[in-house]
Amino acid sequence: MIRPATPADAGPLAAIYNHYITETVVTFEENPVTPEEMARRLGLTTDAGFPWLVWDEAGRVLGYAYAGPWKTRSAYRFAAESTVYLDPSATGRGLGTQLYTALLARLASMGLHTVIGGIALPNPASIALHTRLGFRPAAHFHEVGWKFGRWIDVGYWELKLPAPPDNPPVGT
C-alpha cells in the first residue's frame, strides 16, 4: 500500500537509502545518513508542502518516492525534482512505477507544471522507469560526479504534467 511517510519511517528510509550510498553511484552522497537525518529531511520536504510517499507492505517499508523544489528562486515554483528508491529486495516488482505514478498524480494535483528526474549514468533501469512514465531526456552532464574512484555522468529527464482543470498553479 502507498501512504504518506511519517517520522516513524525514518529508520527504514535511511536503511534503504544507505544501501544506495554505500553500494552504488545512484546518489552522490558518500556517507550513510542516520534515521535522525532522514527524519529531518522528511520534515523539510513535507513542511514545504511536497509529498513523500512510502510503499508499506504489512508494516515494512519497501520503498519511497518524494519531490521537492527544483530550485529555490520563485520563477521555478512550478517545477519539482523527484526521486524514488526501493529496498534492493523489492526491485523488479513494479513498486517503483506505482510509487512514482502516485507521486506524479500528487504533484499534478498541486498545480505543478514540470517534474525533473536526475539519473546518474549509466542506469538503464532508471532510464526505463522514467521513459515508461513519459519523461523525456533533457540534459546530459559529463563527469560531474566523482565516486568510488571514477567520474560519473548525470542526465536529467523532464515530464510536463497535465494541468488540473480547477486547481490554480502553486504559488499564484
Order of alpha helices (4+ residues) and beta strands (2+ residues): beta-alpha-alpha-beta-beta-beta-alpha-beta-alpha-beta-beta
